[in-house]
Amino acid sequence: MFKIIIPKAAFKELEKIDSENQKLIYSKIQDLEKGLFTADKALKGKHKGKFRKRAGDYRIVYLKENDILVITLIRIAHRKEVY
């Protein structure tokens, strides 16, 4: 089980999203908390070391710290704007 940290900036982005997509994103965040990383993709370039999880047309960008089992959500945004 991982601990999820959602910074204020990511939480504000999440609040702007419609409720149907919010539910989908929350379910994906729960998957992260349970340690389900299937189909997650490691990012390249300036985002190296971070991962992304798909949630419909939205992406959850996160940083996984293995030693202490903490996941920090970096950004939650539409796929056109996230990178």
PyMOL Python script that loads the backbone (N, CA, C, O; Angstrom):
from pymol import cmd

cmd.read_pdbstr("""\
ATOM      1  N   MET A   1       0.849  -1.177   0.000  1.00  0.00           N
ATOM      2  CA  MET A   1       0.000   0.000   0.000  1.00  0.00           C
ATOM      3  C   MET A   1       0.892   1.237   0.000  1.00  0.00           C
ATOM      4  O   MET A   1       1.818   1.345   0.804  1.00  0.00           O
ATOM      5  N   PHE A   2       0.610   2.153  -0.893  1.00  0.00           N
ATOM      6  CA  PHE A   2       1.376   3.383  -1.012  1.00  0.00           C
ATOM      7  C   PHE A   2       0.622   4.542  -0.376  1.00  0.00           C
ATOM      8  O   PHE A   2      -0.606   4.532  -0.295  1.00  0.00           O
ATOM      9  N   LYS A   3       1.365   5.524   0.069  1.00  0.00           N
ATOM     10  CA  LYS A   3       0.754   6.756   0.570  1.00  0.00           C
ATOM     11  C   LYS A   3       0.746   7.743  -0.592  1.00  0.00           C
ATOM     12  O   LYS A   3       1.762   7.925  -1.262  1.00  0.00           O
ATOM     13  N   ILE A   4      -0.393   8.377  -0.830  1.00  0.00           N
ATOM     14  CA  ILE A   4      -0.545   9.329  -1.928  1.00  0.00           C
ATOM     15  C   ILE A   4      -0.505  10.744  -1.371  1.00  0.00           C
ATOM     16  O   ILE A   4      -1.223  11.068  -0.425  1.00  0.00           O
ATOM     17  N   ILE A   5       0.331  11.577  -1.959  1.00  0.00           N
ATOM     18  CA  ILE A   5       0.409  12.983  -1.585  1.00  0.00           C
ATOM     19  C   ILE A   5      -0.101  13.793  -2.771  1.00  0.00           C
ATOM     20  O   ILE A   5       0.413  13.673  -3.884  1.00  0.00           O
ATOM     21  N   ILE A   6      -1.113  14.619  -2.525  1.00  0.00           N
ATOM     22  CA  ILE A   6      -1.667  15.467  -3.578  1.00  0.00           C
ATOM     23  C   ILE A   6      -1.405  16.925  -3.198  1.00  0.00           C
ATOM     24  O   ILE A   6      -2.061  17.458  -2.303  1.00  0.00           O
ATOM     25  N   PRO A   7      -0.453  17.571  -3.870  1.00  0.00           N
ATOM     26  CA  PRO A   7      -0.179  18.981  -3.577  1.00  0.00           C
ATOM     27  C   PRO A   7      -1.384  19.859  -3.934  1.00  0.00           C
ATOM     28  O   PRO A   7      -2.248  19.453  -4.712  1.00  0.00           O
ATOM     29  N   LYS A   8      -1.432  21.059  -3.359  1.00  0.00           N
ATOM     30  CA  LYS A   8      -2.553  21.966  -3.597  1.00  0.00           C
ATOM     31  C   LYS A   8      -2.753  22.251  -5.082  1.00  0.00           C
ATOM     32  O   LYS A   8      -3.891  22.299  -5.550  1.00  0.00           O
ATOM     33  N   ALA A   9      -1.669  22.442  -5.830  1.00  0.00           N
ATOM     34  CA  ALA A   9      -1.777  22.762  -7.258  1.00  0.00           C
ATOM     35  C   ALA A   9      -2.474  21.636  -8.024  1.00  0.00           C
ATOM     36  O   ALA A   9      -3.333  21.897  -8.866  1.00  0.00           O
ATOM     37  N   ALA A  10      -2.106  20.389  -7.732  1.00  0.00           N
ATOM     38  CA  ALA A  10      -2.740  19.246  -8.399  1.00  0.00           C
ATOM     39  C   ALA A  10      -4.198  19.121  -7.968  1.00  0.00           C
ATOM     40  O   ALA A  10      -5.058  18.778  -8.780  1.00  0.00           O
ATOM     41  N   PHE A  11      -4.478  19.393  -6.707  1.00  0.00           N
ATOM     42  CA  PHE A  11      -5.852  19.308  -6.208  1.00  0.00           C
ATOM     43  C   PHE A  11      -6.730  20.371  -6.873  1.00  0.00           C
ATOM     44  O   PHE A  11      -7.890  20.107  -7.190  1.00  0.00           O
ATOM     45  N   LYS A  12      -6.183  21.567  -7.086  1.00  0.00           N
ATOM     46  CA  LYS A  12      -6.934  22.624  -7.756  1.00  0.00           C
ATOM     47  C   LYS A  12      -7.233  22.247  -9.206  1.00  0.00           C
ATOM     48  O   LYS A  12      -8.325  22.517  -9.707  1.00  0.00           O
ATOM     49  N   GLU A  13      -6.265  21.623  -9.880  1.00  0.00           N
ATOM     50  CA  GLU A  13      -6.508  21.153 -11.246  1.00  0.00           C
ATOM     51  C   GLU A  13      -7.625  20.124 -11.255  1.00  0.00           C
ATOM     52  O   GLU A  13      -8.471  20.124 -12.149  1.00  0.00           O
ATOM     53  N   LEU A  14      -7.627  19.254 -10.266  1.00  0.00           N
ATOM     54  CA  LEU A  14      -8.647  18.211 -10.173  1.00  0.00           C
ATOM     55  C   LEU A  14     -10.030  18.810  -9.941  1.00  0.00           C
ATOM     56  O   LEU A  14     -11.015  18.310 -10.484  1.00  0.00           O
ATOM     57  N   GLU A  15     -10.117  19.861  -9.153  1.00  0.00           N
ATOM     58  CA  GLU A  15     -11.407  20.503  -8.877  1.00  0.00           C
ATOM     59  C   GLU A  15     -12.038  21.122 -10.119  1.00  0.00           C
ATOM     60  O   GLU A  15     -13.261  21.246 -10.190  1.00  0.00           O
ATOM     61  N   LYS A  16     -11.224  21.513 -11.100  1.00  0.00           N
ATOM     62  CA  LYS A  16     -11.721  22.157 -12.318  1.00  0.00           C
ATOM     63  C   LYS A  16     -12.319  21.160 -13.313  1.00  0.00           C
ATOM     64  O   LYS A  16     -12.991  21.559 -14.264  1.00  0.00           O
ATOM     65  N   ILE A  17     -12.077  19.879 -13.098  1.00  0.00           N
ATOM     66  CA  ILE A  17     -12.527  18.839 -14.025  1.00  0.00           C
ATOM     67  C   ILE A  17     -13.965  18.458 -13.696  1.00  0.00           C
ATOM     68  O   ILE A  17     -14.374  18.480 -12.535  1.00  0.00           O
ATOM     69  N   ASP A  18     -14.734  18.104 -14.738  1.00  0.00           N
ATOM     70  CA  ASP A  18     -16.134  17.722 -14.519  1.00  0.00           C
ATOM     71  C   ASP A  18     -16.232  16.475 -13.633  1.00  0.00           C
ATOM     72  O   ASP A  18     -15.288  15.689 -13.550  1.00  0.00           O
ATOM     73  N   SER A  19     -17.380  16.305 -12.975  1.00  0.00           N
ATOM     74  CA  SER A  19     -17.529  15.278 -11.936  1.00  0.00           C
ATOM     75  C   SER A  19     -17.381  13.850 -12.467  1.00  0.00           C
ATOM     76  O   SER A  19     -16.882  12.978 -11.755  1.00  0.00           O
ATOM     77  N   GLU A  20     -17.807  13.603 -13.702  1.00  0.00           N
ATOM     78  CA  GLU A  20     -17.685  12.245 -14.253  1.00  0.00           C
ATOM     79  C   GLU A  20     -16.219  11.848 -14.403  1.00  0.00           C
ATOM     80  O   GLU A  20     -15.830  10.735 -14.050  1.00  0.00           O
ATOM     81  N   ASN A  21     -15.415  12.762 -14.927  1.00  0.00           N
ATOM     82  CA  ASN A  21     -13.988  12.484 -15.071  1.00  0.00           C
ATOM     83  C   ASN A  21     -13.286  12.484 -13.719  1.00  0.00           C
ATOM     84  O   ASN A  21     -12.305  11.764 -13.534  1.00  0.00           O
ATOM     85  N   GLN A  22     -13.774  13.284 -12.771  1.00  0.00           N
ATOM     86  CA  GLN A  22     -13.196  13.266 -11.426  1.00  0.00           C
ATOM     87  C   GLN A  22     -13.320  11.878 -10.810  1.00  0.00           C
ATOM     88  O   GLN A  22     -12.375  11.388 -10.192  1.00  0.00           O
ATOM     89  N   LYS A  23     -14.475  11.242 -10.972  1.00  0.00           N
ATOM     90  CA  LYS A  23     -14.679   9.894 -10.427  1.00  0.00           C
ATOM     91  C   LYS A  23     -13.700   8.914 -11.029  1.00  0.00           C
ATOM     92  O   LYS A  23     -13.139   8.077 -10.322  1.00  0.00           O
ATOM     93  N   LEU A  24     -13.488   9.012 -12.345  1.00  0.00           N
ATOM     94  CA  LEU A  24     -12.533   8.133 -13.015  1.00  0.00           C
ATOM     95  C   LEU A  24     -11.119   8.370 -12.484  1.00  0.00           C
ATOM     96  O   LEU A  24     -10.377   7.422 -12.228  1.00  0.00           O
ATOM     97  N   ILE A  25     -10.755   9.639 -12.323  1.00  0.00           N
ATOM     98  CA  ILE A  25      -9.419   9.988 -11.822  1.00  0.00           C
ATOM     99  C   ILE A  25      -9.239   9.486 -10.392  1.00  0.00           C
ATOM    100  O   ILE A  25      -8.185   8.947 -10.054  1.00  0.00           O
ATOM    101  N   TYR A  26     -10.261   9.657  -9.548  1.00  0.00           N
ATOM    102  CA  TYR A  26     -10.173   9.153  -8.173  1.00  0.00           C
ATOM    103  C   TYR A  26      -9.979   7.640  -8.150  1.00  0.00           C
ATOM    104  O   TYR A  26      -9.228   7.125  -7.322  1.00  0.00           O
ATOM    105  N   SER A  27     -10.646   6.927  -9.047  1.00  0.00           N
ATOM    106  CA  SER A  27     -10.477   5.467  -9.079  1.00  0.00           C
ATOM    107  C   SER A  27      -9.056   5.103  -9.497  1.00  0.00           C
ATOM    108  O   SER A  27      -8.490   4.134  -8.992  1.00  0.00           O
ATOM    109  N   LYS A  28      -8.477   5.872 -10.416  1.00  0.00           N
ATOM    110  CA  LYS A  28      -7.091   5.624 -10.838  1.00  0.00           C
ATOM    111  C   LYS A  28      -6.112   5.961  -9.707  1.00  0.00           C
ATOM    112  O   LYS A  28      -5.094   5.287  -9.547  1.00  0.00           O
ATOM    113  N   ILE A  29      -6.416   6.989  -8.931  1.00  0.00           N
ATOM    114  CA  ILE A  29      -5.571   7.328  -7.782  1.00  0.00           C
ATOM    115  C   ILE A  29      -5.641   6.205  -6.748  1.00  0.00           C
ATOM    116  O   ILE A  29      -4.632   5.877  -6.124  1.00  0.00           O
ATOM    117  N   GLN A  30      -6.812   5.620  -6.563  1.00  0.00           N
ATOM    118  CA  GLN A  30      -6.945   4.477  -5.650  1.00  0.00           C
ATOM    119  C   GLN A  30      -6.136   3.290  -6.149  1.00  0.00           C
ATOM    120  O   GLN A  30      -5.565   2.553  -5.345  1.00  0.00           O
ATOM    121  N   ASP A  31      -6.076   3.091  -7.481  1.00  0.00           N
ATOM    122  CA  ASP A  31      -5.237   2.039  -8.044  1.00  0.00           C
ATOM    123  C   ASP A  31      -3.773   2.281  -7.696  1.00  0.00           C
ATOM    124  O   ASP A  31      -3.048   1.346  -7.355  1.00  0.00           O
ATOM    125  N   LEU A  32      -3.341   3.538  -7.782  1.00  0.00           N
ATOM    126  CA  LEU A  32      -1.964   3.875  -7.415  1.00  0.00           C
ATOM    127  C   LEU A  32      -1.705   3.552  -5.953  1.00  0.00           C
ATOM    128  O   LEU A  32      -0.654   3.018  -5.602  1.00  0.00           O
ATOM    129  N   GLU A  33      -2.673   3.882  -5.103  1.00  0.00           N
ATOM    130  CA  GLU A  33      -2.538   3.630  -3.669  1.00  0.00           C
ATOM    131  C   GLU A  33      -2.388   2.141  -3.393  1.00  0.00           C
ATOM    132  O   GLU A  33      -1.657   1.749  -2.484  1.00  0.00           O
ATOM    133  N   LYS A  34      -3.072   1.313  -4.166  1.00  0.00           N
ATOM    134  CA  LYS A  34      -3.006  -0.144  -3.999  1.00  0.00           C
ATOM    135  C   LYS A  34      -1.761  -0.748  -4.638  1.00  0.00           C
ATOM    136  O   LYS A  34      -1.462  -1.924  -4.432  1.00  0.00           O
ATOM    137  N   GLY A  35      -1.033   0.058  -5.414  1.00  0.00           N
ATOM    138  CA  GLY A  35       0.175  -0.443  -6.054  1.00  0.00           C
ATOM    139  C   GLY A  35      -0.069  -1.045  -7.423  1.00  0.00           C
ATOM    140  O   GLY A  35       0.750  -1.827  -7.904  1.00  0.00           O
ATOM    141  N   LEU A  36      -1.176  -0.699  -8.061  1.00  0.00           N
ATOM    142  CA  LEU A  36      -1.480  -1.198  -9.402  1.00  0.00           C
ATOM    143  C   LEU A  36      -0.916  -0.230 -10.441  1.00  0.00           C
ATOM    144  O   LEU A  36      -1.500   0.819 -10.712  1.00  0.00           O
ATOM    145  N   PHE A  37       0.221  -0.598 -11.012  1.00  0.00           N
ATOM    146  CA  PHE A  37       0.901   0.282 -11.965  1.00  0.00           C
ATOM    147  C   PHE A  37       0.835  -0.259 -13.386  1.00  0.00           C
ATOM    148  O   PHE A  37       1.630   0.153 -14.231  1.00  0.00           O
ATOM    149  N   THR A  38      -0.089  -1.169 -13.673  1.00  0.00           N
ATOM    150  CA  THR A  38      -0.188  -1.746 -15.006  1.00  0.00           C
ATOM    151  C   THR A  38      -0.534  -0.653 -16.016  1.00  0.00           C
ATOM    152  O   THR A  38      -1.347   0.231 -15.743  1.00  0.00           O
ATOM    153  N   ALA A  39       0.086  -0.732 -17.162  1.00  0.00           N
ATOM    154  CA  ALA A  39      -0.106   0.195 -18.282  1.00  0.00           C
ATOM    155  C   ALA A  39       0.370   1.616 -17.985  1.00  0.00           C
ATOM    156  O   ALA A  39       0.119   2.518 -18.785  1.00  0.00           O
ATOM    157  N   ASP A  40       1.043   1.839 -16.871  1.00  0.00           N
ATOM    158  CA  ASP A  40       1.614   3.159 -16.603  1.00  0.00           C
ATOM    159  C   ASP A  40       2.893   3.284 -17.424  1.00  0.00           C
ATOM    160  O   ASP A  40       3.590   2.297 -17.663  1.00  0.00           O
ATOM    161  N   LYS A  41       3.186   4.480 -17.841  1.00  0.00           N
ATOM    162  CA  LYS A  41       4.309   4.691 -18.738  1.00  0.00           C
ATOM    163  C   LYS A  41       5.337   5.611 -18.083  1.00  0.00           C
ATOM    164  O   LYS A  41       4.988   6.644 -17.512  1.00  0.00           O
ATOM    165  N   ALA A  42       6.604   5.221 -18.174  1.00  0.00           N
ATOM    166  CA  ALA A  42       7.680   6.079 -17.685  1.00  0.00           C
ATOM    167  C   ALA A  42       7.873   7.207 -18.693  1.00  0.00           C
ATOM    168  O   ALA A  42       7.883   6.973 -19.901  1.00  0.00           O
ATOM    169  N   LEU A  43       8.025   8.416 -18.197  1.00  0.00           N
ATOM    170  CA  LEU A  43       8.196   9.568 -19.071  1.00  0.00           C
ATOM    171  C   LEU A  43       9.667   9.766 -19.407  1.00  0.00           C
ATOM    172  O   LEU A  43      10.551   9.290 -18.694  1.00  0.00           O
ATOM    173  N   LYS A  44       9.914  10.468 -20.494  1.00  0.00           N
ATOM    174  CA  LYS A  44      11.278  10.690 -20.976  1.00  0.00           C
ATOM    175  C   LYS A  44      11.583  12.182 -20.991  1.00  0.00           C
ATOM    176  O   LYS A  44      10.726  13.012 -20.688  1.00  0.00           O
ATOM    177  N   GLY A  45      12.812  12.503 -21.348  1.00  0.00           N
ATOM    178  CA  GLY A  45      13.224  13.899 -21.493  1.00  0.00           C
ATOM    179  C   GLY A  45      13.277  14.626 -20.168  1.00  0.00           C
ATOM    180  O   GLY A  45      13.810  14.106 -19.187  1.00  0.00           O
ATOM    181  N   LYS A  46      12.723  15.836 -20.137  1.00  0.00           N
ATOM    182  CA  LYS A  46      12.794  16.640 -18.909  1.00  0.00           C
ATOM    183  C   LYS A  46      11.936  16.063 -17.785  1.00  0.00           C
ATOM    184  O   LYS A  46      12.081  16.464 -16.630  1.00  0.00           O
ATOM    185  N   HIS A  47      11.040  15.121 -18.111  1.00  0.00           N
ATOM    186  CA  HIS A  47      10.191  14.479 -17.100  1.00  0.00           C
ATOM    187  C   HIS A  47      10.714  13.101 -16.698  1.00  0.00           C
ATOM    188  O   HIS A  47       9.982  12.309 -16.106  1.00  0.00           O
ATOM    189  N   LYS A  48      11.954  12.817 -17.012  1.00  0.00           N
ATOM    190  CA  LYS A  48      12.532  11.509 -16.702  1.00  0.00           C
ATOM    191  C   LYS A  48      12.443  11.224 -15.204  1.00  0.00           C
ATOM    192  O   LYS A  48      12.732  12.090 -14.378  1.00  0.00           O
ATOM    193  N   GLY A  49      12.041  10.006 -14.866  1.00  0.00           N
ATOM    194  CA  GLY A  49      11.887   9.622 -13.465  1.00  0.00           C
ATOM    195  C   GLY A  49      10.450   9.704 -12.995  1.00  0.00           C
ATOM    196  O   GLY A  49      10.116   9.215 -11.916  1.00  0.00           O
ATOM    197  N   LYS A  50       9.596  10.323 -13.802  1.00  0.00           N
ATOM    198  CA  LYS A  50       8.179  10.432 -13.468  1.00  0.00           C
ATOM    199  C   LYS A  50       7.400   9.428 -14.314  1.00  0.00           C
ATOM    200  O   LYS A  50       7.907   8.913 -15.311  1.00  0.00           O
ATOM    201  N   PHE A  51       6.175   9.159 -13.907  1.00  0.00           N
ATOM    202  CA  PHE A  51       5.321   8.217 -14.618  1.00  0.00           C
ATOM    203  C   PHE A  51       3.992   8.880 -14.910  1.00  0.00           C
ATOM    204  O   PHE A  51       3.637   9.892 -14.305  1.00  0.00           O
ATOM    205  N   ARG A  52       3.254   8.290 -15.856  1.00  0.00           N
ATOM    206  CA  ARG A  52       1.928   8.788 -16.137  1.00  0.00           C
ATOM    207  C   ARG A  52       0.930   7.643 -16.149  1.00  0.00           C
ATOM    208  O   ARG A  52       1.223   6.537 -16.602  1.00  0.00           O
ATOM    209  N   LYS A  53      -0.255   7.939 -15.638  1.00  0.00           N
ATOM    210  CA  LYS A  53      -1.363   6.982 -15.649  1.00  0.00           C
ATOM    211  C   LYS A  53      -2.494   7.620 -16.432  1.00  0.00           C
ATOM    212  O   LYS A  53      -2.834   8.784 -16.221  1.00  0.00           O
ATOM    213  N   ARG A  54      -3.075   6.841 -17.344  1.00  0.00           N
ATOM    214  CA  ARG A  54      -4.192   7.327 -18.151  1.00  0.00           C
ATOM    215  C   ARG A  54      -5.491   7.238 -17.369  1.00  0.00           C
ATOM    216  O   ARG A  54      -5.751   6.264 -16.663  1.00  0.00           O
ATOM    217  N   ALA A  55      -6.298   8.277 -17.513  1.00  0.00           N
ATOM    218  CA  ALA A  55      -7.641   8.302 -16.934  1.00  0.00           C
ATOM    219  C   ALA A  55      -8.543   8.958 -17.974  1.00  0.00           C
ATOM    220  O   ALA A  55      -8.844  10.148 -17.880  1.00  0.00           O
ATOM    221  N   GLY A  56      -8.969   8.186 -18.957  1.00  0.00           N
ATOM    222  CA  GLY A  56      -9.755   8.736 -20.054  1.00  0.00           C
ATOM    223  C   GLY A  56      -8.915   9.705 -20.859  1.00  0.00           C
ATOM    224  O   GLY A  56      -7.827   9.352 -21.314  1.00  0.00           O
ATOM    225  N   ASP A  57      -9.404  10.924 -21.042  1.00  0.00           N
ATOM    226  CA  ASP A  57      -8.655  11.955 -21.767  1.00  0.00           C
ATOM    227  C   ASP A  57      -7.705  12.716 -20.858  1.00  0.00           C
ATOM    228  O   ASP A  57      -7.060  13.666 -21.303  1.00  0.00           O
ATOM    229  N   TYR A  58      -7.608  12.326 -19.609  1.00  0.00           N
ATOM    230  CA  TYR A  58      -6.751  13.004 -18.648  1.00  0.00           C
ATOM    231  C   TYR A  58      -5.550  12.131 -18.307  1.00  0.00           C
ATOM    232  O   TYR A  58      -5.574  10.913 -18.485  1.00  0.00           O
ATOM    233  N   ARG A  59      -4.511  12.775 -17.819  1.00  0.00           N
ATOM    234  CA  ARG A  59      -3.303  12.069 -17.415  1.00  0.00           C
ATOM    235  C   ARG A  59      -2.957  12.473 -15.990  1.00  0.00           C
ATOM    236  O   ARG A  59      -3.088  13.634 -15.600  1.00  0.00           O
ATOM    237  N   ILE A  60      -2.513  11.483 -15.225  1.00  0.00           N
ATOM    238  CA  ILE A  60      -2.044  11.717 -13.872  1.00  0.00           C
ATOM    239  C   ILE A  60      -0.533  11.522 -13.919  1.00  0.00           C
ATOM    240  O   ILE A  60      -0.059  10.413 -14.163  1.00  0.00           O
ATOM    241  N   VAL A  61       0.215  12.576 -13.690  1.00  0.00           N
ATOM    242  CA  VAL A  61       1.673  12.493 -13.687  1.00  0.00           C
ATOM    243  C   VAL A  61       2.111  12.392 -12.237  1.00  0.00           C
ATOM    244  O   VAL A  61       1.734  13.214 -11.401  1.00  0.00           O
ATOM    245  N   TYR A  62       2.922  11.360 -11.944  1.00  0.00           N
ATOM    246  CA  TYR A  62       3.316  11.142 -10.557  1.00  0.00           C
ATOM    247  C   TYR A  62       4.769  10.714 -10.444  1.00  0.00           C
ATOM    248  O   TYR A  62       5.393  10.289 -11.416  1.00  0.00           O
ATOM    249  N   LEU A  63       5.281  10.838  -9.243  1.00  0.00           N
ATOM    250  CA  LEU A  63       6.644  10.453  -8.900  1.00  0.00           C
ATOM    251  C   LEU A  63       6.551   9.373  -7.838  1.00  0.00           C
ATOM    252  O   LEU A  63       5.925   9.569  -6.796  1.00  0.00           O
ATOM    253  N   LYS A  64       7.166   8.248  -8.099  1.00  0.00           N
ATOM    254  CA  LYS A  64       7.106   7.118  -7.168  1.00  0.00           C
ATOM    255  C   LYS A  64       8.436   7.022  -6.431  1.00  0.00           C
ATOM    256  O   LYS A  64       9.498   6.959  -7.049  1.00  0.00           O
ATOM    257  N   GLU A  65       8.363   7.012  -5.104  1.00  0.00           N
ATOM    258  CA  GLU A  65       9.564   6.890  -4.280  1.00  0.00           C
ATOM    259  C   GLU A  65       9.522   5.527  -3.602  1.00  0.00           C
ATOM    260  O   GLU A  65       8.823   5.347  -2.605  1.00  0.00           O
ATOM    261  N   ASN A  66      10.267   4.568  -4.141  1.00  0.00           N
ATOM    262  CA  ASN A  66      10.194   3.176  -3.697  1.00  0.00           C
ATOM    263  C   ASN A  66      10.578   2.954  -2.244  1.00  0.00           C
ATOM    264  O   ASN A  66       9.957   2.141  -1.559  1.00  0.00           O
ATOM    265  N   ASP A  67      11.579   3.656  -1.770  1.00  0.00           N
ATOM    266  CA  ASP A  67      12.111   3.377  -0.440  1.00  0.00           C
ATOM    267  C   ASP A  67      11.061   3.560   0.661  1.00  0.00           C
ATOM    268  O   ASP A  67      11.007   2.778   1.610  1.00  0.00           O
ATOM    269  N   ILE A  68      10.241   4.586   0.529  1.00  0.00           N
ATOM    270  CA  ILE A  68       9.289   4.859   1.599  1.00  0.00           C
ATOM    271  C   ILE A  68       7.834   4.700   1.159  1.00  0.00           C
ATOM    272  O   ILE A  68       6.914   5.075   1.885  1.00  0.00           O
ATOM    273  N   LEU A  69       7.633   4.139  -0.043  1.00  0.00           N
ATOM    274  CA  LEU A  69       6.291   3.865  -0.554  1.00  0.00           C
ATOM    275  C   LEU A  69       5.403   5.099  -0.558  1.00  0.00           C
ATOM    276  O   LEU A  69       4.296   5.092  -0.019  1.00  0.00           O
ATOM    277  N   VAL A  70       5.913   6.160  -1.178  1.00  0.00           N
ATOM    278  CA  VAL A  70       5.160   7.407  -1.294  1.00  0.00           C
ATOM    279  C   VAL A  70       5.010   7.740  -2.777  1.00  0.00           C
ATOM    280  O   VAL A  70       5.967   7.635  -3.544  1.00  0.00           O
ATOM    281  N   ILE A  71       3.827   8.135  -3.164  1.00  0.00           N
ATOM    282  CA  ILE A  71       3.588   8.604  -4.524  1.00  0.00           C
ATOM    283  C   ILE A  71       3.131  10.049  -4.431  1.00  0.00           C
ATOM    284  O   ILE A  71       2.153  10.357  -3.749  1.00  0.00           O
ATOM    285  N   THR A  72       3.842  10.933  -5.118  1.00  0.00           N
ATOM    286  CA  THR A  72       3.477  12.343  -5.147  1.00  0.00           C
ATOM    287  C   THR A  72       2.881  12.657  -6.503  1.00  0.00           C
ATOM    288  O   THR A  72       3.538  12.479  -7.529  1.00  0.00           O
ATOM    289  N   LEU A  73       1.642  13.121  -6.517  1.00  0.00           N
ATOM    290  CA  LEU A  73       1.011  13.508  -7.777  1.00  0.00           C
ATOM    291  C   LEU A  73       1.567  14.863  -8.177  1.00  0.00           C
ATOM    292  O   LEU A  73       1.528  15.816  -7.399  1.00  0.00           O
ATOM    293  N   ILE A  74       2.078  14.940  -9.375  1.00  0.00           N
ATOM    294  CA  ILE A  74       2.688  16.165  -9.858  1.00  0.00           C
ATOM    295  C   ILE A  74       1.657  17.037 -10.580  1.00  0.00           C
ATOM    296  O   ILE A  74       1.577  18.245 -10.356  1.00  0.00           O
ATOM    297  N   ARG A  75       0.871  16.396 -11.450  1.00  0.00           N
ATOM    298  CA  ARG A  75      -0.067  17.154 -12.270  1.00  0.00           C
ATOM    299  C   ARG A  75      -1.223  16.277 -12.691  1.00  0.00           C
ATOM    300  O   ARG A  75      -1.036  15.088 -12.950  1.00  0.00           O
ATOM    301  N   ILE A  76      -2.414  16.842 -12.763  1.00  0.00           N
ATOM    302  CA  ILE A  76      -3.591  16.184 -13.298  1.00  0.00           C
ATOM    303  C   ILE A  76      -4.171  17.150 -14.318  1.00  0.00           C
ATOM    304  O   ILE A  76      -4.656  18.223 -13.959  1.00  0.00           O
ATOM    305  N   ALA A  77      -4.121  16.770 -15.591  1.00  0.00           N
ATOM    306  CA  ALA A  77      -4.592  17.693 -16.625  1.00  0.00           C
ATOM    307  C   ALA A  77      -5.011  16.914 -17.861  1.00  0.00           C
ATOM    308  O   ALA A  77      -4.735  15.721 -17.985  1.00  0.00           O
ATOM    309  N   HIS A  78      -5.687  17.613 -18.780  1.00  0.00           N
ATOM    310  CA  HIS A  78      -6.087  17.012 -20.043  1.00  0.00           C
ATOM    311  C   HIS A  78      -4.837  16.621 -20.810  1.00  0.00           C
ATOM    312  O   HIS A  78      -3.791  17.258 -20.680  1.00  0.00           O
ATOM    313  N   ARG A  79      -4.950  15.581 -21.600  1.00  0.00           N
ATOM    314  CA  ARG A  79      -3.758  15.057 -22.283  1.00  0.00           C
ATOM    315  C   ARG A  79      -3.130  16.070 -23.226  1.00  0.00           C
ATOM    316  O   ARG A  79      -1.941  15.959 -23.522  1.00  0.00           O
ATOM    317  N   LYS A  80      -3.877  17.051 -23.709  1.00  0.00           N
ATOM    318  CA  LYS A  80      -3.315  18.091 -24.576  1.00  0.00           C
ATOM    319  C   LYS A  80      -2.434  19.067 -23.810  1.00  0.00           C
ATOM    320  O   LYS A  80      -1.562  19.708 -24.396  1.00  0.00           O
ATOM    321  N   GLU A  81      -2.655  19.183 -22.506  1.00  0.00           N
ATOM    322  CA  GLU A  81      -1.981  20.207 -21.712  1.00  0.00           C
ATOM    323  C   GLU A  81      -0.968  19.671 -20.705  1.00  0.00           C
ATOM    324  O   GLU A  81      -0.200  20.449 -20.140  1.00  0.00           O
ATOM    325  N   VAL A  82      -0.951  18.377 -20.471  1.00  0.00           N
ATOM    326  CA  VAL A  82      -0.221  17.844 -19.324  1.00  0.00           C
ATOM    327  C   VAL A  82       1.292  17.908 -19.451  1.00  0.00           C
ATOM    328  O   VAL A  82       1.980  18.090 -18.446  1.00  0.00           O
ATOM    329  N   TYR A  83       1.829  17.764 -20.657  1.00  0.00           N
ATOM    330  CA  TYR A  83       3.280  17.724 -20.812  1.00  0.00           C
ATOM    331  C   TYR A  83       3.785  19.087 -21.183  1.00  0.00           C
ATOM    332  O   TYR A  83       4.989  19.273 -21.362  1.00  0.00           O
TER     333      TYR A  83
END
""", "prot")
cmd.dss("prot")
cmd.show_as("cartoon", "prot")
cmd.util.cbc("prot")
cmd.orient("prot")
